[in-house]
Amino acid sequence: MHARHAKILEIMTQKKKATVTELAETLAVSEVTMRKDLSRLEAKGFLKREHGYALLIESDDVGNRLSINYDIKRRIAQEAVSAVSDGETVMIESGSTCALLAEALLTQRKDITIITNSVFIATFVRDKPNARVILLGGDYQVDSQVMVGPLVRKCAEEFFVDKLFVGTDGFSDAGAMSSNLMRAEAVRSMAKSAKQVIILTESEKFSQLGVVALLPYQDIDAIYTDDKIAKDIRDRLLQKGIHLYTAVQGIE
C-alpha cells in the first residue's frame, strides 16, 4: 500500500469522518489526487465515500476492521514475516492483521502456500503473483467473510502445518478471547492441525475482553504485538513461556 494511503487510514481511525479538502490539505496533495486515493481505498473496502467526505465504517466487516489502526497492524504483520521461511505452508485465520501477513508473505517469501478459512484473505491476495491459497469449506459468515462450522473442522483435519497465525478480540486471565463463538470454534479446529499457534494483535487488545474463550495461554506459542504493550503484561506472558515479539510504532 502507498505510504499516503496508510496515512489516510491513520487519520480516519482518529477522526472517523473527514472532508476531501481537509485530508488533501493535511497531506499536502491536490483534491483530485485525494479523491483518487479515496476511491482506491473504497475499492479495497477500507472506507466509504460520500459527497465531499470519507467515512470510516466501524462494524464486524473485516475490511472495515482492517482500516482501524492499519499502520500498527501492518508493522505487526511485517514483524511476523520473519517467522516464515521460503517454501512453507502455513495456516492463517480470518483476523485483519492476519490478512496483512498473508499479503506480506506472498510478496516477500517464495513458494508460500496459505491454508485459510477466510474468503476475505483469499480475495485480498488474489492479485499476488503465484499466490497459492487453499480455502477451507464451511458455513459462510457474511460480515467477517469467514468459513465456520463442522465442515471447517473436517477440512482442517486433512492438513498439518508448522504454524497457525490467529487474530484475537481480547484477553482474559485464562487466555485469548473472541467476539464470535463460531469463529472461535473454527480457530480451535485449525489449531489441532498446527505445531505452533501464533497470535497477531495490537497491544490495546490486552485491555479488552471478548465474549467467548478462544485459546488458553498454554496453547499459544508466540505473540506478535506492538511496543506499547505494558511491562506487567509482557512479564506475565514471558512467565507463561510465550515468546513475545514487538513491532516498533512509527518507525520504518
N, C-alpha and C positions, 0 to 999 in steps of 0.2 A: 504494500500500500504506500502511496505517496506520503511523504512526511507531512505535507499540508493537510491531507485528509485525516491523518491521525490527530493533528492539532485541532481540526474542526470538531472531531468527536470528543476530544478532551473538553473543549469549550461547551459543547452541547450537554455533556454529562453534568456540568456545573449549572448551566442556565436552563436546560430543558427546552427552551424556545428562544430563538434569536432571529433577527431580520437579516436578509441578504446583505443589506447595507452595513449593518453592524459587523457581520462576520468579515466582509470584504475589507473594511477599514482596520479591523483588528489584525488581520493577516497581511495587510498591505498589498492587496491584489484588486483587480477591477471587479465590478459586479458581474460582468459577463463571465469571467473566469470562475468566480464563486458559484454562479448558477450551474456551470458545467460540473464543478466539483460536487455540488449538492445532488445533481442528477445522477452522478456515478455512485454516490453513497446511497441514494434512494434505491437505485437498481440492485445494489448488493443487500438491501434490506436493513441498513443501519439506521435510517431515519425516514421521516415523511416530510414532503414538501407541501406547503400551502402557499397561497398567493403572497409573495414577498417575505415568507417565513420558512424556517426549518424547524421541525418539531421532533423531539426525541420521545418515542412512544415506549412507555415502561409497561411491559406485560411479560407473560411467560414465553412469548415468541423468542426463539433462540437468537434470531437476527438482532432483535432489539436489545437482548441481554448482552450480546457481543459488543454493541456500541457503548455500553456503560463501562467506564474505566478501561477503554480499549487499549491505551498505551501501556498500562500496567500489565494487562493480560498478555499483550504482545511480548513484553520483556520476559515474563514468566515462561511463556511458551518457548522463547528463544533460548532461555537457560536450560530448558528440559531437552532441547535437541541433542545436547551433549550426552544424554543417556542412551542414545540410539546409534547403532553403527550401520554402515552400508550393508545392504542385503538382508536386513532384519524384517520379520513380520511382526507387527505389533497390533494389539487391540486398543482402540480409542473409543470411549463412550461419548455421550452427547453434550458435554459441557461446552460453554462458549470458548473458554481458554483452550480446551481440547481441539476445537476447530482450528484455532491459530497454530497449534502444534502440528496438526495434520498438514496444513499448508506449508509450514516451515520445513517439515521433514521431506516433503516431496520436492521442495526447492533446493535444500541443502544436502540431502543424502541421496545415494544412488540405490536403485533396485529395492525400494521400500514397498512392502505390501501392508495395507491397512485393513483390519477387520473391525467393523463398527456397526452399531445399531442405530446410527444417526443418518437419516436421509439428508439432513442439513449438511453434514460434513461431506457426504458423497457428492452433493451438488456444489458445495463450496470449493472443492478441489478439482472439479471436473475439467478445468482448462489447463491443469498442470501436465506437462509432457510426461508420458509413460506412467500416469497415475494408475495404480492398481488398488482397487478398493473392493472388498468383499462385504456386502451388506447383509447383516443378519435379518432373517424374516421375523414377522410378529404382527401384533396389533399396532396400528399407526395412531400416535398421538399428534394431532394436527398442530397445536401451538408450538410444542417443543420439537416437532418434526423428528420423532424418535420411535423406534420399534420397541414394544414391550410385550409382556405376556409369556405364556409357556413355550411358544414357538422359539423365542429368543434363547431360552434355556436349552432346548433341543438342538438348535443350530450351534450354539456356543460349545456344546459338548463334543462337537466334531473337530475342534481345534485345540491346540496347546501352544502357547507362546511364552516368551520370557517376560514380557511386560504388558500390563494393562494400565492405561492412563485414564484417570477419572476426575471429574469436577465434583464440587460439593456446594451445598447451600448454607452450611454452618457446622458448628461443632458443639458437642456436649462433653460431659466428663467421661462418657463411655467411648466416644469416637466421632467419626464424621456423620453428618446428618443430611437428609434430603427433604425437599418440599413435596415429593410425589412418591407414593407407595409403589406404584407400578414401575417407575424408573429405578427406584432403589432395589427392587427385586431383580430387575434386569442386570444391574451392576453386579449384584452378588452372584448371579449365574455366570456372568463373564469372568468374575474374579476366580472362580473354580478352575478356569482354563488357563490361568496365568501363574507363572512362577513368582512374579513380583507385582504388587499393586502400588501405583504411584499416583498421588493426588496433586492436581494443579489448582491453586486457589489464591485469591488476593488475601492479604493479611487481615483485612477488615472482617472476613468471614469467621475468624476465630472468636469474634464477639457476637456472632449471630447464631440463632438456633434454627434448625429445620423442624419439620413436622414428624418425620419418621427416621429411625436409625438407618444408616447407610452401611457403614463398615466400622467394626470395632478397631481400636488402635492396634491391637495385636495382629490384625490382618493388613496393616498399612506398612509398607517397607520404606517409602520415602515421600516427602512432601516438597514441592517446589512452590515458593511463595515470593513475596517482595520483602524488601529490607525494612519495612515499617512494622514488622512483627514484634510484639512486645517481648522483652527479655524473659519474663516469667513463663510465657507460653513457649518460647524457644527452649528454655531449660527443661520444661516438663516433657516436651516432645523428645528431646535428646535422652532424657532419663528412661523413656519408654522404648528406647532403641530404634527410634525412627530417624533415618537420615534426612537432614534438612538442608535445602539449597535455596538461597535467596537471590533474587534479581534486584539490581540497583535501579531505583526510580529516577528518571530524568537524566540519565547519562547513557550515551551510546557506547 
